[in-house]
Amino acid sequence: MNSPINTPWKKVVQVRPLDNFSLELIWEDNKKSQIGLDELIQKKELLWRLRYPRYFRQVAVDELGGIFWPEGEDLSPEFLLHHCCRP
């Protein structure tokens, strides 16, 4: 998904769920990175739905370059950029 909205921050344009509650992110500059969310999901009670692999795999990119799930859980592009190893 390439967002027509211009933003001052770097945006995720594609997301792919991986094993062990990790995600592969593709940024608007075509760089790839991975982020592991297992620890965050276990610590934050608000993210309890993400503990179910079938639900976790429903991740998508929003129009501002963050990621979200069907019931409203979301992570901003700034959070993702800060916590990825190689954006």
Buried (B, 14 or more C-beta within 10 A) or exposed (E): EEBEEEEEEBBBBBBEBEEEBBBEBBBBEEEEBBBBBEEBBEEEEEBEBBEEEEBBEBBEBBEBBBBBBEEEBEBBBEBBBEBBEEB
